[in-house]
Amino acid sequence: MFIGEASGLKVGKATRDAFGETLKDLGASYPDIVVVDGDVGNSTRTEAFAKAFPDRSFNVGIAESNMVSIAGGLAASGKTPVVASFACFLLCNAYDQIRMSVAFPELNVKLVGSHAGISIGADGPSQMAIEDVALACSLPGVTVIVPADATSTIKATQAMLEHDGPTYLRLGRPKVADIYLDGCDFEIGKSIQLRDGDDATIIANGLLVAVALDAAHELSSRGISVRVLDMHTAKPIDEEAIAKAARETGAIIVAEEHSANGGLGSIIATSVTRTVPVPMAYVNTGDCYAESGDLDGLFEKYGLTANAIVEAVRSVIQR
Amino acid sequence: MASESNRLPIEGLKEKALTLRRHIIRMTTEAGSGHPSSSLSAVEVVTALYFGGFMHYEPTRPDWPDRDRFIMSKGHAVPVQYAAMAEAGYFDVDQLLTLRKLGSPLEGHPNRKRLPGIEASTGSLGQGLSIGIGYALACRLARQESRVFVLIGDGEMQEGQVWEAFATAHKYKLANLTAIIDQNGFQQTGATADVLDLTPLAEKIESFGWHTQTIDGNSMEAIVEALNAAIQITNCPTAIISQTHKGFGILPVLEAEGDLNFHGKPLSPDAAKKALELLS
């Protein structure tokens, strides 16, 4: 059973594929876009843009630090550089360059990290970014977007290119369920309510949105009604929707494909304690590194299943 | 275009270099912190770039698209750039004395958000050449003739990213990019040769496909000649290894202080007074 099947969703494209196609499609209408690649363009899917616009694409080799600082120089010259790599190498390897060459000078660089989270699977923990959202959110002025499916990724890519300022877009490797086949009203910083309920609110991003929908489906069969929010923007966080959810449902569960440290859970907890304090629970990969394996096995072992969310909801409601 | 006052003859450049040195001493001693010796070694290079006709810029229009770019990759030496910018007319000379003070755009390390004319925010070593590549690529895309000059410390050359940048600039044959290595021989805790020796530096850079010159970087004649040679090159990026003395111009004062490195500390008011006498 694939993620999202229980709630009636169908498998669609990977978010990285939706991004790559959108970037290529927008290339002609956004002449300032340039791509800086660390020789992983066929993985991050910037390859399509590079083929269509070879003069505006620079493969600078396996050198993420250099790649990010070059993008800073391009942005300072008025270009809109899109820098894509595996999320772990982009954020973890080039963090200082993102800080000094992009965030601190407030340059309009679009950082795109693919293969995020543990869903990259067999390649193992060295390739799994489970710290990237925390790292990106720690940088003043950086917008952080974690889309849940192909349609919202198309919208997120457009919104990122329209937005003037440093932005991190987090993408995944596997094909994921289509959540927004009927369209997606995407706005940076505005969460999307996918389901309403009274007993608790599940706030999720990325691949965990579909998991949250499966959990909500299961909970409703047990007579528990939950609201589900797709919190696609981790920063700036949609404080209004969070406070409303806390006020109206009385409990919040945060689900994300990230470590327990500094990601969406931490950000929402900060917001909740500042606005409408309510009991909270968290579904994430914990404070550990995962291992090689298949996606289903990894999600089961590292606690990212619908069942894990169901249990978290039940535990928090009882408090 | 730069005005003719920015194209001084050699004697005028030497006079200007003295003026920049006096600014550096005054501003760092007033600030009570900073890196005067690291700034002093690079005075000839910065003077030649700003006032020798090598850089085209408009102080009243710092974002002029066709300007040439200067990136101070060894950001701690920015007092020499501030001094040049003040002399060029980017801001008032009196403002130099606000260096490192709360509210001043003349921060301890360059901040492009706060001071128009600063092209890159630096201070974490190793990034300036890569940023320069970004500028150089953008100039090429826009079919601009602009040149990009990046000043790098010799200690900074120990950062791996610099070598990633050397390789990349060669790949794109960025003849509009010039790296100047201020080889003053010292870094924070001692001589670069003792901390992490990169000799033979010229051969290393040359092997990356760069046109490379090694010169006496505290000789105005030598730096002018080297810059003239560099801008004639049209098929590859260019490097100038500028062999300098840390604290050049006030070496007797540093000798008397018993520290020829004198890294990351200002002269005391007394020592500054002696230094200014030397530079008068």
Interface residues (C-beta under 8 A of the other chain):
Chain A: V34 D55 R56 F58 V60 G61 A63 S65 N66 V68 S69 I70 A71 G72 G73 L74 A75 A76 S77 G78 K79 P81 D96 Q97 R99 M100 S101 F104 P105 E106
Chain B: N111 R112 K113 E119 A120 S121 T122 G123 S124 G126 Q127 S130 I131 G132 I133 G134 Y135 A136 L137 A138 C139 L141 A142 G160 Q161 E164 A165 A167 T168 K171 Y172
